[in-house]
Amino acid sequence: MPSVSSSAPWDVHRLPRADGRVFLVTGGNAGIGYFVAEQLSMTGAAVVLGCRNPAKADAASASIRSRVPGARVRAVRLDLADLSSLRTAAESLDVEHLDVVVHNAGVALDDPPREETAEGHELMFGTNHLGHFALTHRLMPLLSAAPAARVVTVGSFAAKTERLDPADLQSRRDYRPKRTYGRSKLAQMYFGLELDRRLRAADSTVASVVVHPGGALDSLTPPRPPIHTRTPGARLRGAPAALLLQGKHAGAWPAVRAVLDTAVRGGELWGPRVFGLRGEPRREELWNHLTDASVAARLWDKSCELTGIAPDLGFGLGLGLGLGLR
């Protein structure tokens, strides 16, 4: 697939300053989200970790502070599987504006049985997609108060080979954990692109960008104890995979660039440079199935129905500053 390169030079190891800006990273206590938060903390921005587990959030914050002197990092409790809690989570940010939210948190189950959220949604679809869908609406007043805010949605390379089944979004008939996960991430990516279309139609200052980390493995990830530990044996076993894949620190690069690079535009897809699996971040052509705006629009309407979010409040677009859960 051909790439479309940004004209601005970019160095993943020399990030631009972002003093005075506020970034929220969902799931910033582990995996790719942790490295997104760590790297963004190096820019001087205030970084908020949205995490379900306070103890893990504290450990991640301490790890970042130990590696980034003067890091401005804190945590808020955020449970994307509990839609009723999102109003409190947004209010607990206690900021006048929010420059970026990185929708990174996610659940990935490897084995049956099928699980559900408190609202009765399939757990992966309910957390990865519906939780972020509802959170975005809760955050929209804060995002709109920033000069040029961004919503950065972290999809997955696993979504490239998946297709949504509009009649079975909750995987009631066809539940296979890996496939259901891929479809939940595909739903996120459709949402990120549809959100930008609606923001542009509403002449909003907020932009929505979609990214994916390529192939990111624990065995290729540098240690961050107690967040992530790596034994010498795991490192050796993972070495052959480094020809095609990368660690989660590198998997964070597309999201970090989408947050910071002024050349990034809403509606774009960013991923790793080499086969979409590893390397420095680049802009990609949208995957063919992601260009189907009709699928994205139907998913938007169904997501409104499932979350109780009003589809039309002033703009006639399903998006407005006053949107709230009914």
Backbone hydrogen bonds in HBPLUS format (Angstrom, degrees):
<---DONOR---> <-ACCEPTOR-->    atom                        ^
c    i                          cat <-CA-CA->   ^        H-A-AA   ^      H-
h    n   atom  resd res      DA  || num        DHA   H-A  angle D-A-AA Bond
n    s   type  num  typ     dist DA aas  dist angle  dist       angle   num
A0004-VAL N   A0283-ARG O   3.07 MM 279  5.46 166.0  2.09 144.3 148.2     1
A0014-ARG N   A0011-ASP O   3.03 MM   3  5.25 163.4  2.06 111.3 116.7     2
A0018-ALA N   A0043-THR O   2.81 MM  25  5.17 169.5  1.82 138.0 135.8     3
A0021-ARG N   A0018-ALA O   3.15 MM   3  5.78 158.4  2.19 140.3 141.2     4
A0046-ALA N   A0021-ARG O   2.90 MM  25  6.21 167.2  1.92 169.7 166.5     5
A0099-ASP N   A0022-VAL O   2.98 MM  77  5.34 135.9  2.18 138.2 151.7     6
A0100-VAL N   A0022-VAL O   3.33 MM  78  6.79 148.0  2.44 153.3 155.7     7
A0023-PHE N   A0046-ALA O   2.87 MM  23  6.24 165.1  1.90 166.5 171.4     8
A0048-VAL N   A0023-PHE O   2.76 MM  25  6.10 164.5  1.78 163.9 169.2     9
A0024-LEU N   A0100-VAL O   2.91 MM  76  6.28 161.1  1.95 151.4 157.4    10
A0102-VAL N   A0024-LEU O   2.74 MM  78  6.13 162.0  1.77 163.8 170.3    11
A0025-VAL N   A0048-VAL O   2.88 MM  23  6.21 164.8  1.91 173.7 177.4    12
A0050-GLY N   A0025-VAL O   2.94 MM  25  5.86 174.7  1.94 137.5 139.3    13
A0026-THR N   A0102-VAL O   3.04 MM  76  6.24 166.2  2.06 164.3 167.4    14
A0027-GLY N   A0050-GLY O   2.73 MM  23  5.72 155.8  1.79 167.4 161.1    15
A0034-TYR N   A0030-ALA O   3.06 MM   4  4.66 148.9  2.16 109.6 113.6    16
A0034-TYR N   A0031-GLY O   3.15 MM   3  5.48 125.6  2.46 102.8 115.3    17
A0035-PHE N   A0031-GLY O   3.44 MM   4  6.89 158.4  2.49 148.7 153.3    18
A0036-VAL N   A0032-ILE O   2.88 MM   4  6.20 150.5  1.97 154.4 163.9    19
A0037-ALA N   A0033-GLY O   3.00 MM   4  6.20 163.3  2.03 148.4 152.3    20
A0038-GLU N   A0034-TYR O   2.83 MM   4  6.12 159.6  1.87 151.9 158.3    21
A0039-GLN N   A0035-PHE O   2.94 MM   4  5.95 167.7  1.96 144.0 147.6    22
A0040-LEU N   A0036-VAL O   2.95 MM   4  6.08 160.8  1.98 149.6 155.5    23
A0041-SER N   A0037-ALA O   2.92 MM   4  6.02 143.3  2.06 143.5 153.2    24
A0042-MET N   A0039-GLN O   3.16 MM   3  5.40 144.1  2.30 101.8 111.6    25
A0043-THR N   A0040-LEU O   3.09 MM   3  5.54 164.7  2.11 113.7 118.5    26
A0044-GLY N   A0041-SER O   3.49 MM   3  5.89 173.5  2.49 112.1 114.0    27
A0047-VAL N   A0072-ARG O   2.82 MM  25  6.21 163.6  1.85 166.3 170.1    28
A0074-ARG N   A0047-VAL O   3.08 MM  27  6.60 151.5  2.17 157.1 164.6    29
A0049-LEU N   A0074-ARG O   2.79 MM  25  6.21 162.1  1.82 149.6 154.8    30
A0076-VAL N   A0049-LEU O   2.90 MM  27  6.22 157.2  1.96 155.5 157.2    31
A0051-CYS N   A0076-VAL O   3.05 MM  25  6.40 161.9  2.09 168.4 171.0    32
A0078-LEU N   A0051-CYS O   2.73 MM  27  4.93 160.4  1.76 117.9 123.5    33
A0057-ALA N   A0053-ASN O   3.00 MM   4  6.25 151.2  2.09 151.3 160.4    34
A0058-ASP N   A0054-PRO O   2.90 MM   4  6.13 154.1  1.96 148.2 154.4    35
A0059-ALA N   A0055-ALA O   3.05 MM   4  6.31 156.1  2.11 144.4 150.7    36
A0060-ALA N   A0056-LYS O   2.97 MM   4  6.17 156.9  2.03 145.1 151.0    37
A0061-SER N   A0057-ALA O   2.93 MM   4  6.13 160.5  1.97 149.0 154.5    38
A0062-ALA N   A0058-ASP O   2.93 MM   4  6.13 160.0  1.98 148.7 154.0    39
A0063-SER N   A0059-ALA O   2.97 MM   4  6.17 153.8  2.04 144.4 151.6    40
A0064-ILE N   A0060-ALA O   2.97 MM   4  6.24 161.2  2.01 152.4 156.7    41
A0065-ARG N   A0061-SER O   2.99 MM   4  6.23 164.0  2.02 151.0 155.4    42
A0066-SER N   A0062-ALA O   2.98 MM   4  6.16 144.6  2.11 143.0 152.5    43
A0067-ARG N   A0064-ILE O   3.09 MM   3  5.28 138.2  2.28 101.7 113.2    44
A0068-VAL N   A0064-ILE O   2.78 MM   4  5.81 139.4  1.94 153.6 166.2    45
A0071-ALA N   A0068-VAL O   2.98 MM   3  5.40 143.9  2.12 146.8 141.6    46
A0082-ASP N   A0079-ASP O   3.07 MM   3  5.59 164.2  2.10 117.2 121.0    47
A0085-SER N   A0082-ASP O   3.02 MM   3  5.67 159.4  2.06 118.6 125.0    48
A0086-LEU N   A0083-LEU O   3.26 MM   3  5.57 166.3  2.28 112.3 116.4    49
A0089-ALA N   A0085-SER O   3.13 MM   4  6.42 155.9  2.19 147.9 155.3    50
A0090-ALA N   A0086-LEU O   2.95 MM   4  6.14 161.5  1.98 151.0 154.3    51
A0091-GLU N   A0087-ARG O   2.98 MM   4  6.23 161.4  2.01 151.2 156.7    52
A0092-SER N   A0088-THR O   2.89 MM   4  6.02 146.1  2.00 146.8 156.0    53
A0093-LEU N   A0090-ALA O   3.28 MM   3  5.61 158.4  2.33 105.4 111.8    54
A0094-ASP N   A0091-GLU O   3.18 MM   3  5.92 148.4  2.28 118.2 123.7    55
A0098-LEU N   A0142-LEU O   3.01 MM  44  5.12 155.8  2.07 115.6 112.2    56
A0150-ARG N   A0099-ASP O   2.89 MM  51  6.43 145.6  2.01 146.3 156.6    57
A0101-VAL N   A0150-ARG O   3.16 MM  49  6.69 149.0  2.26 154.5 163.7    58
A0152-VAL N   A0101-VAL O   2.93 MM  51  6.22 172.1  1.93 163.2 165.8    59
A0104-ASN N   A0102-VAL O   3.02 MM   2  5.69 118.0  2.42 110.7  94.2    60
A0103-HIS N   A0152-VAL O   2.70 MM  49  6.00 152.8  1.77 155.2 164.7    61
A0154-VAL N   A0103-HIS O   3.01 MM  51  5.85 170.8  2.02 144.7 145.9    62
A0123-LEU N   A0115-GLU O   2.83 MM   8  5.42 162.2  1.86 135.2 134.2    63
A0117-THR N   A0121-HIS O   2.71 MM   4  5.24 150.3  1.80 147.0 156.8    64
A0120-GLY N   A0117-THR O   2.98 MM   3  5.15 160.8  2.02 107.7 113.7    65
A0126-GLY N   A0122-GLU O   2.68 MM   4  5.56 161.1  1.71 165.6 172.4    66
A0127-THR N   A0123-LEU O   2.89 MM   4  5.86 150.1  1.98 140.4 147.4    67
A0128-ASN N   A0124-MET O   2.83 MM   4  5.61 149.4  1.92 145.6 153.2    68
A0129-HIS N   A0125-PHE O   3.13 MM   4  5.39 146.3  2.25 123.8 134.0    69
A0130-LEU N   A0125-PHE O   3.08 MM   5  6.50 161.8  2.12 158.0 160.9    70
A0131-GLY N   A0126-GLY O   2.84 MM   5  5.99 127.0  2.12 134.3 150.1    71
A0133-PHE N   A0129-HIS O   2.82 MM   4  5.99 155.9  1.88 157.4 165.7    72
A0134-ALA N   A0130-LEU O   2.95 MM   4  6.12 167.2  1.97 152.2 153.9    73
A0135-LEU N   A0131-GLY O   2.93 MM   4  6.06 155.5  1.99 143.2 151.0    74
A0136-THR N   A0132-HIS O   2.94 MM   4  6.01 157.0  1.99 146.6 151.1    75
A0138-ARG N   A0134-ALA O   3.17 MM   4  6.52 150.8  2.26 145.9 154.2    76
A0138-ARG N   A0135-LEU O   3.04 MM   3  4.99 116.0  2.46  94.3 110.5    77
A0139-LEU N   A0135-LEU O   2.91 MM   4  6.18 144.4  2.04 150.4 160.8    78
A0140-MET N   A0136-THR O   2.97 MM   4  5.99 120.1  2.34 141.7 156.3    79
A0142-LEU N   A0139-LEU O   2.94 MM   3  5.45 120.0  2.31 115.5 130.0    80
A0143-LEU N   A0139-LEU O   2.95 MM   4  6.16 159.9  1.99 156.6 162.9    81
A0144-SER N   A0140-MET O   2.83 MM   4  5.87 161.1  1.87 152.3 157.1    82
A0145-ALA N   A0141-PRO O   3.17 MM   4  6.25 125.8  2.48 130.9 143.4    83
A0145-ALA N   A0142-LEU O   3.27 MM   3  5.12 137.0  2.46  91.0 102.8    84
A0146-ALA N   A0143-LEU O   3.15 MM   3  5.48 158.0  2.20 107.6 114.3    85
A0207-ALA N   A0149-ALA O   2.97 MM  58  6.37 156.4  2.03 143.1 148.9    86
A0151-VAL N   A0207-ALA O   2.80 MM  56  6.27 148.5  1.90 151.9 162.5    87
A0209-VAL N   A0151-VAL O   2.83 MM  58  6.19 159.6  1.87 160.6 167.1    88
A0153-THR N   A0209-VAL O   2.91 MM  56  6.33 163.8  1.94 163.4 165.7    89
A0211-VAL N   A0153-THR O   2.90 MM  58  6.15 163.9  1.93 164.1 163.2    90
A0155-GLY N   A0211-VAL O   2.66 MM  56  5.87 165.9  1.68 167.9 164.3    91
A0159-ALA N   A0156-SER O   3.00 MM   3  5.48 158.3  2.05 110.2 116.9    92
A0160-LYS N   A0157-PHE O   3.06 MM   3  5.52 162.6  2.09 113.2 118.8    93
A0162-GLU N   A0159-ALA O   3.24 MM   3  5.09 157.6  2.29  99.3 106.0    94
A0168-ASP N   A0165-ASP O   2.79 MM   3  5.27 163.6  1.81 122.1 127.8    95
A0171-SER N   A0168-ASP O   3.05 MM   3  5.25 165.3  2.08 113.0 115.6    96
A0179-ARG N   A0176-ARG O   2.93 MM   3  5.39 113.8  2.38 116.2 132.6    97
A0180-THR N   A0176-ARG O   2.78 MM   4  5.80 165.1  1.80 161.8 165.6    98
A0181-TYR N   A0177-PRO O   2.88 MM   4  6.02 152.9  1.95 147.9 155.1    99
A0182-GLY N   A0178-LYS O   3.02 MM   4  6.28 164.8  2.05 145.7 149.3   100
A0183-ARG N   A0179-ARG O   2.94 MM   4  6.18 154.9  2.00 149.3 156.1   101
A0184-SER N   A0180-THR O   2.94 MM   4  6.13 147.1  2.05 141.4 150.4   102
A0184-SER N   A0181-TYR O   3.05 MM   3  5.08 117.5  2.45  95.2 111.0   103
A0185-LYS N   A0181-TYR O   3.02 MM   4  6.37 152.3  2.10 154.0 161.3   104
A0186-LEU N   A0182-GLY O   2.93 MM   4  6.16 148.1  2.04 140.8 150.5   105
A0187-ALA N   A0183-ARG O   2.88 MM   4  6.11 153.2  1.95 145.0 151.6   106
A0188-GLN N   A0184-SER O   3.14 MM   4  6.44 150.1  2.23 136.6 144.1   107
A0189-MET N   A0185-LYS O   3.02 MM   4  6.35 154.4  2.09 145.8 152.2   108
A0190-TYR N   A0186-LEU O   2.92 MM   4  6.23 161.9  1.95 156.3 160.6   109
A0191-PHE N   A0187-ALA O   2.92 MM   4  6.11 159.8  1.96 148.8 154.8   110
A0192-GLY N   A0188-GLN O   2.89 MM   4  6.22 158.8  1.93 152.4 157.5   111
A0193-LEU N   A0189-MET O   3.15 MM   4  6.39 156.3  2.21 148.7 153.9   112
A0194-GLU N   A0190-TYR O   2.88 MM   4  6.07 164.4  1.90 156.0 160.9   113
A0195-LEU N   A0191-PHE O   2.75 MM   4  5.81 157.8  1.79 154.0 160.4   114
A0196-ASP N   A0192-GLY O   3.30 MM   4  6.47 152.4  2.38 133.6 139.5   115
A0197-ARG N   A0193-LEU O   3.14 MM   4  6.50 156.3  2.20 146.1 152.3   116
A0198-ARG N   A0194-GLU O   3.04 MM   4  6.32 158.1  2.09 152.7 157.8   117
A0199-LEU N   A0195-LEU O   2.86 MM   4  6.09 152.2  1.94 149.6 158.2   118
A0200-ARG N   A0196-ASP O   2.87 MM   4  6.03 161.3  1.91 152.9 157.0   119
A0201-ALA N   A0197-ARG O   3.04 MM   4  6.23 157.4  2.09 142.2 148.6   120
A0202-ALA N   A0198-ARG O   3.02 MM   4  6.14 137.9  2.20 136.9 147.6   121
A0204-SER N   A0199-LEU O   2.93 MM   5  5.17 176.4  1.94 156.0 155.0   122
A0203-ASP N   A0200-ARG O   2.99 MM   3  4.96 160.1  2.03 104.9 110.2   123
A0267-GLY N   A0208-SER O   2.75 MM  59  6.03 167.2  1.76 167.1 164.5   124
A0210-VAL N   A0268-GLU O   3.05 MM  58  6.20 171.9  2.06 170.4 169.2   125
A0270-TRP N   A0210-VAL O   2.95 MM  60  6.49 147.4  2.06 142.2 152.5   126
A0212-HIS N   A0270-TRP O   2.92 MM  58  6.49 138.1  2.10 156.7 168.4   127
A0215-GLY N   A0277-LEU O   2.97 MM  62  4.91 165.8  1.99 120.9 124.6   128
A0246-GLN N   A0215-GLY O   2.90 MM  31  6.10 159.0  1.94 162.6 169.6   129
A0217-LEU N   A0246-GLN O   2.80 MM  29  6.20 156.1  1.86 157.0 161.2   130
A0220-LEU N   A0217-LEU O   3.26 MM   3  5.50 151.6  2.35 103.3 111.2   131
A0221-THR N   A0218-ASP O   3.02 MM   3  5.04 165.0  2.05 111.4 114.4   132
A0224-ARG N   A0228-HIS O   2.65 MM   4  4.80 158.9  1.69 140.0 147.8   133
A0227-ILE N   A0224-ARG O   2.61 MM   3  5.32 116.6  2.00 144.8 146.3   134
A0228-HIS N   A0224-ARG O   2.89 MM   4  4.80 154.4  1.96 104.5 112.8   135
A0235-ARG N   A0231-THR O   3.04 MM   4  6.36 155.8  2.10 153.2 160.3   136
A0236-LEU N   A0232-PRO O   3.01 MM   4  6.28 155.8  2.07 148.3 154.1   137
A0237-ARG N   A0233-GLY O   2.94 MM   4  6.17 160.7  1.97 150.5 156.0   138
A0238-GLY N   A0234-ALA O   2.97 MM   4  6.05 142.6  2.11 141.0 150.6   139
A0239-ALA N   A0236-LEU O   3.25 MM   3  5.21 147.3  2.36  97.2 106.4   140
A0241-ALA N   A0238-GLY O   3.03 MM   3  5.47 127.0  2.32 111.2 124.8   141
A0242-ALA N   A0239-ALA O   3.01 MM   3  5.40 150.6  2.10 111.7 120.5   142
A0243-LEU N   A0240-PRO O   3.30 MM   3  6.11 171.7  2.31 119.0 121.5   143
A0244-LEU N   A0241-ALA O   2.99 MM   3  5.79 152.9  2.07 122.5 128.2   144
A0245-LEU N   A0241-ALA O   2.75 MM   4  5.65 162.1  1.78 159.5 163.4   145
A0250-ALA N   A0247-GLY O   3.16 MM   3  5.53 127.8  2.45 102.9 114.4   146
A0251-GLY N   A0247-GLY O   2.99 MM   4  6.30 144.1  2.12 139.2 150.5   147
A0252-ALA N   A0248-LYS O   3.16 MM   4  6.23 124.1  2.49 131.7 142.0   148
A0253-TRP N   A0250-ALA O   3.03 MM   3  5.34 153.8  2.10 109.2 116.9   149
A0256-VAL N   A0252-ALA O   3.05 MM   4  6.25 162.6  2.08 158.8 164.5   150
A0257-ARG N   A0253-TRP O   2.92 MM   4  6.09 162.1  1.95 155.2 159.6   151
A0258-ALA N   A0254-PRO O   2.95 MM   4  6.14 156.3  2.00 145.0 151.9   152
A0259-VAL N   A0255-ALA O   3.00 MM   4  6.27 137.6  2.19 142.7 153.7   153
A0259-VAL N   A0256-VAL O   3.21 MM   3  5.12 128.2  2.50  91.9 105.2   154
A0260-LEU N   A0256-VAL O   3.08 MM   4  6.28 156.4  2.13 149.5 154.9   155
A0261-ASP N   A0257-ARG O   2.82 MM   4  5.30 167.2  1.83 148.9 153.0   156
A0264-VAL N   A0261-ASP O   3.16 MM   3  5.65 161.2  2.19 113.0 118.5   157
A0284-GLU N   A0269-LEU O   2.82 MM  15  5.58 168.9  1.83 154.0 157.9   158
A0271-GLY N   A0282-ARG O   3.02 MM  11  5.72 155.8  2.08 161.5 167.3   159
A0282-ARG N   A0271-GLY O   2.84 MM  11  5.72 157.5  1.89 166.0 171.5   160
A0273-ARG N   A0280-GLU O   2.82 MM   7  5.51 129.5  2.07 142.4 154.9   161
A0274-VAL N   A0278-ARG O   2.75 MM   4  5.22 156.2  1.80 173.5 175.4   162
A0277-LEU N   A0274-VAL O   2.87 MM   3  5.82 170.1  1.88 131.5 134.2   163
A0278-ARG N   A0274-VAL O   3.29 MM   4  5.22 158.0  2.34 134.8 141.3   164
A0290-LEU N   A0287-TRP O   2.89 MM   3  5.32 132.6  2.12 111.3 125.2   165
A0291-THR N   A0288-ASN O   3.17 MM   3  5.55 155.6  2.23 108.0 115.3   166
A0292-ASP N   A0289-HIS O   3.40 MM   3  5.74 167.5  2.41 108.4 111.8   167
A0296-ALA N   A0292-ASP O   3.45 MM   4  6.83 161.8  2.49 145.5 150.1   168
A0297-ALA N   A0293-ALA O   2.89 MM   4  6.07 153.4  1.96 146.4 153.2   169
A0298-ARG N   A0294-SER O   3.04 MM   4  6.21 156.8  2.10 143.6 149.3   170
A0299-LEU N   A0295-VAL O   2.92 MM   4  6.14 156.5  1.97 149.6 156.6   171
A0300-TRP N   A0296-ALA O   2.90 MM   4  6.12 151.9  1.98 143.4 151.3   172
A0301-ASP N   A0297-ALA O   3.07 MM   4  6.35 163.1  2.09 148.4 151.4   173
A0302-LYS N   A0298-ARG O   2.99 MM   4  6.21 162.1  2.03 149.0 154.0   174
A0303-SER N   A0299-LEU O   2.79 MM   4  5.93 151.2  1.87 148.6 157.2   175
A0304-CYS N   A0300-TRP O   2.94 MM   4  6.24 152.5  2.02 151.0 158.0   176
A0305-GLU N   A0301-ASP O   3.10 MM   4  6.39 156.3  2.16 143.9 150.2   177
A0306-LEU N   A0302-LYS O   2.90 MM   4  6.17 157.4  1.95 149.6 155.4   178
A0307-THR N   A0303-SER O   2.96 MM   4  6.02 147.8  2.07 146.3 153.8   179
A0308-GLY N   A0304-CYS O   2.86 MM   4  5.63 132.0  2.10 143.2 153.4   180
A0309-ILE N   A0304-CYS O   3.15 MM   5  4.78 127.2  2.45 130.9 137.6   181
A0326-ARG N   A0308-GLY O   3.21 MM  18  5.69 167.5  2.23 141.2 145.0   182
A0323-LEU N   A0320-GLY O   3.26 MM   3  5.43 168.4  2.27 113.0 113.8   183
